[in-house]
Amino acid sequence: MTTRMLAVIAAMAAVIVALVIALIWTLIRIPSPTTTPSAPPTMPAPTASTPSYNPSAGDAGDDEDHESGPAEVQEAAWGPVADSFATNFTNTTGGVKKWRQRLIGDPAKPDVTTEVAAQLETVDIRNVPDGHYESRETVKSSDYDLAVKVDYREGWAMVLYLITDGTNWQIYAYDKWEQ
């Protein structure tokens, strides 16, 4: 065998090993439907820990106690979460700590996942655009998650991604709306 052929075989073997490791890691992290998922790690907060649903755990559809129907019919549950986040996103009065507290909501029942709460720690509020929340529109929906476009009077918009564990709705991501 030539050196080039050995290098190709070694590279292929490395890719296969990486794929196997990734597959094993994924299988270890996904809870089986017969077991109760463990609580995700909580983000330290000044007043209390903020447990949250982990959208990447893959267990959103396993529980029989979820409300049936698409997310639009559950608007009374997720609407206040989206409205509160959209309204408070541009309200930077009181400084960074107050801004984050308004977006996270009640620490006992947070409006955002621990991942979003951690992401908010990295935001420089001087870069938050001015805006007055005007309206919202559902752009994607399923039984356990949805995407909501929120419009601001100043002509810009963002999209909020919400997910439910069957009881509470939380924002698991947000981004500037691009058309």
Summary of the structure (lengths in Angstrom):
residues: 179
radius of gyration: 20.5
end to end distance: 53.8
largest distance: 69.6
contacts: 457
relative contact order: 0.16
helix: 38%
strand: 20%
